[in-house]
């Protein structure tokens, strides 16, 4: 590739839209171009990188028996009606009608497509287990697209689906996929990725793990226990709140005008937020039900946990009308007048707490000295709190540290959620009809590329791991005579003929421009032809990670570079 022919501009300044490192360098380096919110075109460097990521994923999937297929991105409503997700999934699912008025959708995931593909062809237990996978475009109408390729609407996903005759068989295969994913992330250059216990979300099932790259650019929060070393997504992590250890006092009502927030209450009573019982009100999707959560004032409600308890999507409700007109927002409490037209949830953070401040269920009044054991009727406590930094681990008693992470992959044990709903069955060895058990496994290809940039960069650009670099060698041809120019082009041809992926900067521009662009392209090995070195029959060889910097004879460059590449290729193999 001649750089003079390469489409895409390399920019000196950070684009205004760019907020995180990968977005900055992918835009500056001419890897991607924004089309609309959450939609990007990929230029040649990105295409070459993602092709290599796909090759590595494909090799690891094939090693565990995967069969590559390709399913349509546009699916009819009927398939998603069978699973029940056409109605249950929210606005993220893009629905539309074709020219005949038939309801269609852009698939955001392909569980339904996978079951449809195989359910008529595997009628006997002897055909199990098996796994199919694909690389396919997905579309999710995300409400908040940010961070370049980290969160987009349209993206390429490797999604895989396995089918089994027993839970034990699924669990055994799940571990194979778990190991294969670790191999993938190691080989593409982010071995720091950790597996995190996670929520199953709209996918369903009971067991799930996310593979997280821990970094500041992450939008997920991971709870890491310093004692047992466990990693959990904050959506599922459970902790033991540290109690206030207060003495029980008499309950009394106090006039508290204009104190509707936790901060205002803490200031008014000169207490810590942990000494307040906070109320959080939610509406329930497709229902008139109102949910009121009572939780300690230093905690926030984890909506993922609440959704599981309510068994529906919930949305924060900040002001009342209609069915919730009798709720006095800002002064709602668990003691006093009964809250009508509301489902009450008590978080375990308030269990056993005494001498607390809570709303009095009438405007401008709060209760002082609320004792949960004394003043509340016997109630059931639920875990709906979002874990705080320093909380006690629910497994071992160690302390939690909260870290940011980018989800680069996920695996789920789905069970029979889709096979049962969609009528897939097989005959077992006794001739009895049984329902297959499923697992599913996903990796976002573009997000994986962006994650590598987050983990592998310096102040000047990406440092691509050899395994996925767009090219293996980059020749800088600086200003000089025609003899030097000919030598650079000869080396370019010789390396290309030897199978080395090489790009030559043949532009007649200054060294500063060439080196800045080379840093943005992040190619592992660089050969620099400069007039001074060339006059002595030499060129400079250096690596993007600065570990190699040598002056070598022009006649030896092909051999040296080829040997470097050969060694790096061998190291990349599984």
Secondary structure, DSSP 8 states (H G I E B T S, - for coil): -BGGG--S---SS--TT--SHHHHHHHHTTSEEEEETTEEEE-HHHHHHHHHHHHHHHHHHHHTTEEE----SEEEHHHHHHHTHHHHS-TTSEEEE-TT--EEEE-SS-HHHHHHHHTTT--BGGG-SEEEEEEEEEE---S---TGGGS-SEEEEEEEEEEESSHHHHHHHHHHHHHHHHHHHHHHT-TT-EEEE---GGG--SEEEEEEEESTT-SEEEEEETTT--EEETTT--EE-----------EEEE-TT--SHHHHHHHHT--GGGBEEEEEEEETTS--EEEEEEETT--B-HHHHHHHHTS-EEE--S--GGGTT--TTS--SSSS--TT-EEEEEGGGTT--SEEEE-SSTTEEEEEE-HHHHS-S--EE--B---TT-EETTTS-BEEEEEEEEEEEEEEEETHHHHHTT--EE-TTS-EE--EEEEEEEEHHHHHHHHHHHSEETTEE---TTT-S-SEEEEE-S--HHHHHHHHHHHHHHHHTT--EEEE-----HHHHHHHHHHHT-SEEEEE-HHHHHTTEEEEEETTSS-EEEEEHHHHHHHHHHHHHHHHHHH--
